[in-house]
Amino acid sequence: SGLIHDAGGSAWWANLLGDGVVGGVGGVLVFLPQIVLLFLLIALLEGIGYLARAALMMDRVMSIGGLEGRAFVAMLSAFACAIPGIMATRTMPNARDRLATILAAPLITCSARLPVYALLVGMLVQPTTMVGPFNAQGAIMFAMYVLGGTTAMLAASIAKRIQGRKYAMPFSMELPPYRVPTARSVVTMMWVSASAFLRKAGTIILATTLALWVLLNVPVPSTAQMEAAGVDVSDATAVSEYTLNQSAAAAIGRAVEPVFAPLGFDWRVNVGIVASLSARETFVATMGQIASASNPDDPSTELANLTYQSGERAGERVFSAPTIVALLLFFAFALQCMSTVGIMRRETGSWRWPGIAFGYMFALAWGAAFVGHTVTEWIVGR
């Protein structure tokens, strides 16, 4: 990005390539090593033959949520991505169990949430903060995983109850022998999962970041307009800020502001929320573009300096502790992945269930974020 800006200066193509392409996609690809490590662990568990035994051992635990042991394998797969988790429900013979698992799987903390959590948790607490013997950032990240898993179980239990009580099929499955997985099989499984992530970064996320860059930079204000508004046209920062405030993206963010204002989100955060509907990971790249971050992989420094531009909170920091907590809870529960919605439609054969999932998760996310923002504001202030 730096080399592109050095070569092109302030030219539009340099901003497009440096900020939109490299900054947008790079802000997501930087998390590929952590995600590959997650895929590696799951591939080893499956290759050894442990997952089938885990399903057998977890049958009694999953029955608390009204599910059977095979649902555990689907839920575990959802930690990598909700899409393979939903597809894994095909092995479940009971249609009611399968539907309940499909409706609950997107609540599991998937790899797409990792970039968002890493950004927000890093802004919330310092790396040196400890909670007893544990690092505070690690403790919060672990708590987000526990929250996702617990909520998924509760959602599955409620879904089963809504469908009514019927005869439960006895649980039985074939256990494969323990074996040492070959390096080739493990690497192949890792590559299939990692390449799917790379394809999403090269298609959905790339298209989203490019579209977002256009929305953030159009319409282009004329020199006369900026001078009439009192903007120093020789000041690149002032020009960039004025262009952003008058952009199409700003209009979209302000249009949905009444919905998210109680959560502490301003129009710039709203733009990130809207962009994340294509893929959760794009929130990091979006906020990096909005903040004109010098390091798109970690725009936390620039985001920490963003302030509300109007209203009773004008001049206060946008990313205060209450707002960050609200964002964490919102991303924990909201269904912000249209690919997941699409696979739910294909697996259920109807738009009814994806619509129900999107609606109840949005309501849950908004409610949890509102409570989190209110309680945190009451404890630590704005």
N, C-alpha and C positions, 0 to 999 in steps of 0.2 A: 504493500500500500504506500509506504514511504517512497519507494523508487518510482512508482507511478506518479505520485504528486510532485516529485522532484523533476520528472520529465515533462509533465503537462501543466504544472503550476495550478492555476485556478480554472483551467479549461473545463467545460462540462464533461467531456469524455474522461478526464482524469478523476473527477469526482465520482462519476458513474462506476468506473472500474475500481478505483481505490477504495471508495466507501461502500458502494452498492454491492459489487461482486466479491472483491477480496475481503472487505470488512464484514459483509453480511454472511457469506458462506463460511469464511474463516472463523467467525465467532462461534460457529456450530461445530466445525470439523476439529477444533482444538480439543473437544471432549471425546474424540474417537478412541484414544487409548484407554480411558476409563470404561467406555462402553464395551470395547473388545474384551477387557478383563472380565466383565460381567458375563459376556457370551462364552468366554473360556470356561468359567466355573460351571455354567449350566451344561455345556458340552461334555465336560468331564463327568458330571453327575449322571448324565444320560448314557454316556459311553460305558461307564462302569456297570450300569444296570441298577443303579440305586434309585432312580426316580420311581420305578414301578413299586419298589419296596416302600418308598416314602409314601406313595399313594395308599398302600395297604395300612401302614402305621398311622397315617393321618385320617383314616376313615372315621374313627370315633371323634376326633377333633372337629372335622368338617361337618359331622352330623349336628354339631351345636348350631350351625347355620342352616341346617336342613339339607346339606349337600352330602355327596359321597366322596370317597377317597380320590377318584379320578379328577374331581374338581380342583384338588390341590395341585396337580400337575399343570392344569390350565392356569391357575392363579400364579404359580411359580414362573411359568413362561411369560406371563404378563409383566413381570418385573423387568424383562428385557424390552417388551413391546406388547401393547394390548392386542395387536393384530394376531400374532401367533398364539397368544393366550386364548382368544376367541375361537380361532380355528382348531385349537386343541380340544375344544368341547365336542368335536365330532365323535370322539371315542366314548362319550357318555351315552348309555342306552336310554336313559330316562329323559324325555323331552322337557319336562318341567325343571329338572335339575340343570339341563343344558341352557334353558332360557334364563334361569336365575343367575347362572354363572356368567353368561354373556352380558347381562345387565350390570353385574358387579365388577367384572374384570377391569374396565377402564379406571376404576378407583385405585387400583394397585399402582404404587409409585414406579412408573416406567422410566426407561433410560432417557426419554425425551424431556423429562422434568429435571434431570440432573443439572444441565447448564443453567436453568432458571434458579434452582435451589442454591447452586454454588454461588451465583451472583448475589442473590438476596441474603443468604446466610452470611456471606463475607461482608456485606454492608451492615448487617445487624449487630454482629459481635466481632471483637478483635480476635486475631488468631491466637493470642496468648491467654485469652480468658479461659478459666477452668471451671468445671462443675464437679467438685470433689476431685477424684483422680482422673477424670475424663476431660478432654478438650471440649469446650462449649460448642464449637462449630460442628464437631463430629457428633456430639450428643443431640443437637437439634436435627441434623441430617438423619440420624437413626430414628428420632422421634417421628419424623415425617414418614419414614417407611412403615413404622408401627401404626401410625394413624391411617395410612392408606389401606393396609391389610385388615385392620380392625373394622374400618368403615365398609370395606368390601364384604366382609362376613355378615355384617348387620344388614347391608343392602340385599344380599342374597337371601337371608332369612326372611326379610320383609316380602321379597318377591315371591318366595315359596308360599308364605301365608296368604298373600293376595290371591294366588292361584287356587287356594283351597287344599284341604288335606285329602290325599288319595293314597292308595296302596303303594308302599315303598318297596322297590325291587331289592332283593338281597345283593350285597356287594360281592363280586367275584372277579378276579382277573388273573391272567397267566403271568408268573414271575420268570423273567429271563435269568439265565445263570450269571453270576458275577464274572467279569472278564476285564482284562487290561485293555483299554481302548487303544487303537493304533493312532500314531501321531497324525496320519493322513486323515482319518475320520474326524478327529477333533479339529484339525485345521480347516477341513472342509465345512464343518458345521459353523465354525467361527466366521469363515469367509462368506458363507451364505447370509448370515445375519448382518455382518459388517457391510457387505456390499449392498444390502437392502437399505441400510442407513446412508451409505454413500450415494445411492441412487436418489434417495429422498433429498439429500443435500444438494445434489446436482440438478434436480428437477423442481420439486415443489418449493424447497427453501430458496433456491436460486431465483425462480420465477417470482416468488413473494417479495424477496428483497429488492429485485429490480423494479417491480411494480410499486413497492413502497418508496423507493428512491424517487421515482417519477412523481408520486403523490406528494412527497416532501418538498419537491422543487418546482412544482407548477401550481398556479401560473407564475411566470417569471415577472417580477415587478420591474417597471421601467425606472430609469434614473429620476425622471420627473416625479413619479409617485413616491419614491423614497425620500427625495428632498422635501416634498410637500409634507411628509410625515415626520420631518425633522431627523432623518437618518443621515449620518455622515457616510457618504458613498465611498470615501477613501478607507473606511474602517471595514475590513473584510468580516470581522466578527459581527459587527452591527448589521451589515448587509445580510449575512447568513441567518441571523436571528429574526430579522424582519421577514425574509423570504419564508422561513419556517412558520412564523405566526400567520402568514397570509396564504399558506399552502392549502391544497385540497385535503391533505391528511389532517391538518388542523381543523378544517371544517367538519370532517368525519368525527374526530375526537370530541369536538365541542357538541356535536349533535347527540352523542350518547352520554354526555356528561351528567345529565340528571339521574341516570341509572346508577352511575358509579360514584357520584359525589359523596354519598354517605359513607363510602369506604375509604375516603381520603384520596382517591385517584383524581388527577387533573387530566386535561385533554391529551397530554403527551403520553401518560401511562395508558389512557384509553386506546390510543393508536396502537401501542404494543399489544394490548389485549385483543383488539380486532385482528391484527396481523397474526397473532398466535393461533387463530382459528384454523389456519392452514397446517400449522405444525407448532407445537408448544415451543420448540427450540428457537423459533424466529423471534421470540420476545427479546432475547439477549441482543441479537443483531439489530433489531428495530430500535431498542433503547440506545445502542451504540451509535446508530445513525442520527437519532434525534439529538443526542447529547454531543454530537460531533466528536466522539471519543478519539483520542490519539492512539489508544490501544483498543480496537474493537473487540478483542477477546475478553477484555476486562474493563468495561466502561464505568466501573464503580466510582472512580475518582470524580469523573465529570458528573455522573448522576447525583452524587452526594451534594453537589453545588446547585442543583436545580431548585428553583423556588417557585411558589405559586405566583402567578402574574396578576391575579385580580381576586376580588372577594374579601371576606373577613380574614383569610389566611395569607393575604398578599405579603410576600417577603419571607414567609416561613419555608423551611425545607420541605420539598415534596416527599423525598424518601426518608421520612422520620421513622422511628421504631413502630408506631401504630400502623403506618401505611405499609411497611415491609411485612409485618405480621399478617395484615389483611391480604397482601399479595400472595404470601406463602400458602395461606389457607385457601384462597381462591384457586390457585393452580393445583392444590392438592385434590380438589373435588370437581372442578369444572371439566366438561368434556370438550377439549379444545383441539381436536384432531379429526379433520374431515375424512382422513383415510380410515380411521376407526369407525366412524359413522357409516362409511361405505361398506366396510366388511360386515358390520352388524346387519345392514340391509341385505347383503348377499346371503348371510347365514340364517337369517330369520325369514327371508322371503317377503318382507313387508317393510314399509317405511314407518309403520306404527311404533314398533319397539325402539328403533333408533331415535324417533321423535320423543318418546317417553323418556329414554335415557338422557338425551340432551336436556330436556326440560327439568327433570328432577335433579340432575347434577348441577345445572346452573342455579337452581333455587337453593340447593344445599351449599354450593360454593358462595353465593351471595350472602346467605344467612350466616355461615361460619365466618366469612370475612368481616361482616358487620359486627358480630360479637367480638371477634379478635381485635378489631380496631378500637371498639368502644372500651373493652377491658384494658388493653394496653395503654390507651390514652388516659384512662383513669389511674393507672398505676404509675406510669412514668411521665405523663403529660405529653404535650405535643412535641 
